[in-house]
Amino acid sequence: MAYQKTAAIKAAVDLGLFSAIGAGADTADRLASETGAARRGVEILADYLAVLGFLTKAGGRYGLTPSSAVFLDRKSPAYLGGVVDFLASPEMTGLLVQDPAAFVRNGGSVGLANMAPDNPVWIKFAAAMMPMMAPSAEGIAARVAAWPHPPRKVLDIAAGHGRWGIAVGRAVPGAEIVAVDWREVLKLAERNAAEAGLGTRYRTIPGSAFDVDWGTGYDLILVPHFLHHFDAETCAGLLRKVRGSLAPGGQVLVIENVIDEDGLAPPWPAAFSFLMLGTTPHGKAYTAREYEAMGRAAGFSGLTIEAMPPAPHSLLVYA
């Protein structure tokens, strides 16, 4: 019945319920007036959210929990409520809930699912997931800016919203950023780059990362949250193309979920494979040993893996 919790959170985010409570609308009557929803509706919703631990209720008045105040009130600089536009989108929920036995029998999604060329779901992903990725992107950028010889030419593969490459471009004055993704998705990345003031230092190459010619001579190649969509052989092939595009001394930084050998930990990365089972033909979360094998097949000599707290993903550095 967890889908009911998803429905409640999505309703509350869409109605601005958490923000209304944060602004002082702490009774059912005031919430109904503020959100334009039926009193009966907001009262039942708010009570349910209190049962789940997202709200407090005392004397008929509702309040935000500390976590809800930080992450679900739109006035908070750490607001993450927008992720429901992707994570709870009809495309995602339909793939996972409509006929889950089918993708289990098939050993992966039936058809290309999310991996179909120019799938509109990636526009939703790019717009919705920016706040969640921003802290990690800034951390990577700070790391890169501290290198003895910061990169001058950077490739951002599967750039999406562009935050990873844009963060590096802001941290390293003069660096040229090249972003690869589907054409419609890159329009958002271009707007974000313009807002960040990168100007002509940011350019895009639309198309499949496996097919487009993105050139060579890159001092840094970013591969954020991409390899998990594919089987190991396909990942090794992409990494081989990446390695051939590096300038002498160039580095490859991959951001990924990494799981233990038994497939059960850490909890979030370990659970991620089920999402990939339902939404991709062959994707999964891989172990450190599997990522190392991909790198060796691509011609890399070594791999180091670092945690990126508080995020559940890891930084993979191929050398």
N, C-alpha and C positions, 0 to 999 in steps of 0.2 A: 504493500500500500504506500510505498515511498513516493509514488507519483502524485499522491494527494498533497504531500508536503511541497513538492515542486510547484504544483498548481497554486498553493497558498502564497508562496514566496513570489511567484511571477505576478499574481494578482496584486499583491501589496506593492511591489516595485512599479508596476504599470500605473497604479492609482496614486503613487506618491505617498502611501500611508505612513511609512517610516519618517519621511520628511515632514509630513503634517504633524505627527506626534512630536518630533523634534522642535517644531515651531510653536508648540503649545496647545495643539488641538488634541486634548487628552481624554475626551469623553466620546461615546458613540455618537451623540448628537453633533458635536463639533467636527468629528471626523467625517460624518455624512455631509455636512455643509461644506467642509474644506475640499473633499474629494469629488463631490457631485454624485456619490453613490448612495444607494438606499441604506437607511439606518440599520435595518435588519442585516443587510449584507456585510457592512463594515464591522458590526458588533460580533457576528459569528466569526468573521475572518480574524479580527483582532483577538478574540478569545482563543481561537485555534493557535494563533501565533504565540500567545502567552503560554499555552499548554506545551508548545514545542520549545519554548525557551528563548524566542526571539523578542518578546515583549514582556513587560511586567504589568500586573494589574492589582490595584488596591483601592478599595472604596469606590469602585466604578471608574477609576481613572487609570489610563494606560501610560506606560513609560517605556523608553528604549533601554535595552540592556547595553552594557559597555561596547560589546562587539557590534550590535546593531547600530549604535550611534556612530561608530567609526566607519563601518563598511556599507551601511544601507541608507543613511541620511544623505541626500544629494548635496547638502551644504558641506559635507565633510570632504577634505582634500583627498582622503583615502577611499572615496566612494567606489564600490565595485558592483553595485546593483545592476548595471548595464550588461553584465555578462549573461544575464538570463536571455537577452535577445539572441544569443547564439546557443548557449548550452541548453536552453529550454525552447528552442525554435521548433516549429512544426517539422522541419527537415530532420533535425536530430532526434526528437522524440518519436517521430514516425518510423525512422529506421530501426530504433531500438525496441519499441514497444509493440508495433503492429504485428510482427510475426518473428519473435526472437528465435523460435525453434528452427526457422528456415536458415538463418545465418550460422547457427550452431551446426546443423546438418551439413551445410555447405563448406564449413571451415573458414568462413569469411563472408563479407557482404555479398548479397545476390546482385550481380552486376557491379558497375564501377562505384555506385553510391557517391560518397563525397569526392572521389577521385576523378569523376567525370570532368573533362576539360571545361574551363570557365564556369564551373558550378557556382551559382549565385550565393550558395551558403558561405563561401569564403569572403564575400563582401560583408556579410553579417559578422563573421568571425573577426575580420580586420577591424571593424568599427567597435565591436563589443568588447574585445579582449585587450585593448590598449592599456587600460588602467592596471590590469593584472600583470602585464609584461613590463611596464615602465620601470619599476624598481630594479629588476634584474638587468634590464638594458642599461640603466645608468651605472650599475656596478661593473658591467663589462666595459663600458666606455671609460670609466675611471682607471681600470686596470690597463687598458690599451694606451691611454694617454700617458701613463707612467713608464712605458717601455723606453729604453735608451734611444731607440729610433722608431718613433711612432709611425704608423702606416700612412702612406701618401695616397694609395689606391686601394679601395675596399669594395669587396663584392658581398652583397646581402642576398642570399638565396632564399626563395619563398618568403620574400620580404613582408608580404601582407600589409599591415599598417605602417611599416617602415621604421618602427621605433628603434630597432636594434641598430641599423645603420645610421639613422638620424642621430642617435645618442653619441655614436662614435664621431660623426661629423661635427657635432657641437663641441665635443671634448678635444678634438684634434683640429685646430684651425688649418685650413688649406687642404685637408684630406678630401679626395674625390670619392663619392659614394655611388656605386652602381647597384641598382635593385632589380631583381628578377622575380616575376610573378605573372599571374594572368592580367590581361590589359585592364579590365574593369577594377580589379583590386588595386592596381598600381595608381589609379586616380586618387585614391585616398592617401596613399603614401606620398604622392606628389604634393597634395595639399598640406599634409603634415610637414613635409620638408620645407615648403615655402613659409609656413608659419614659424618654423624654427630658424629661418633666415639663411638656409644653405644655398639658395639661389642656384647658379649654374654648376655648383659643386655636386649637385644631386641629379642623376639621370637614371632612366629606367629602360629595361629591355623586356618587353612583354613576351610571354610564351612559356612553354614547359621548360623547366630547368634541365631536363634530360635532352632536349632537342636544340635549344637556342645556342648560338655562338656568342658567348659573353666576353671573349677575348682572353688575354693573358696578362701577366705582369702584376698580379695582385699581391700586395704586401700582407693583406688580411682577407680571409674569406670566412664569412659568418654563415652557419647553417643552423638556424634556430627552429626547433620543434618541427622537423621535416622528415628525418629518417624513419621515425616510427610508423610512417604510413606505408612502408614497403617491406618486402622480404629482404633477407640478408644479402642475397646476390645483387639485387637492384641497388641496395645501399652501397655496396662495394663498388659497383659501376659508377655511381655518382661521385663517390669519394675519389675514384681514379681520375675522373674528369676534373674534379676540384684540384687534385694534386698537380695535374698538368697545367693548371692555370696560375700557379703560384710564381711569384718572382723569387729569385735566390734569397733565402732567409725568411720567406713568407711563412705565415702561420695560419692554421685552420682552427677555429673555435666552433664547437658544436654544442648546442644546448639541448639536452634530452633527459627523459626519464630513464634511470638505470635501476635494475632490479637485482636482488640476490639470486644466487644459483637455484634456490628452491622455488623461486617464483612467488614467494609469499610476502616479501618485504623489500623496501619500506611500503607502508600500506597504500599510499596514493599511487606511486608508480606501478606497484604490483596490480592494483585494480584497473589500471589504465588499459591493459591488454583486452579486457572485455569490451571497452568502448571501441577499440580498434577492430575487434572481431565483428562488431555490428555495423561499422561504418566504412571499412576498407576491405579490399579483397585479401590482402596478405599482411597488413600491418600488425605490430605488437610492440610491447616494451621489451628491450633487450638487456642482457646481462653485460657486465664489464668485459667478460671473456668474449662474448659475441661481438661487441663493438671493437675490441682489439683485433679479432679475426677479420672483420670488415676492413680495418685499416691496413693490415698486412696484405690482404688481397689487392688493395689499391696501391700498394707500394710504400706505405708509411712504415717507419721503423719502430715507432713507439706511440704509446697513448698514456696520458695522465688524466685522472678524473678527480674533480673537486666538487664538494657540496656547495650549494648556493643558498644557504639559509636566509630568510625563512621559507623560501620557495622549495617545493619538493623536487624540482629538477636539478640536474648536475651540469657542470661545465666539463666538456671533453676537449682536450688539447691534443691534436694529432701532430706528430713530428716526423 
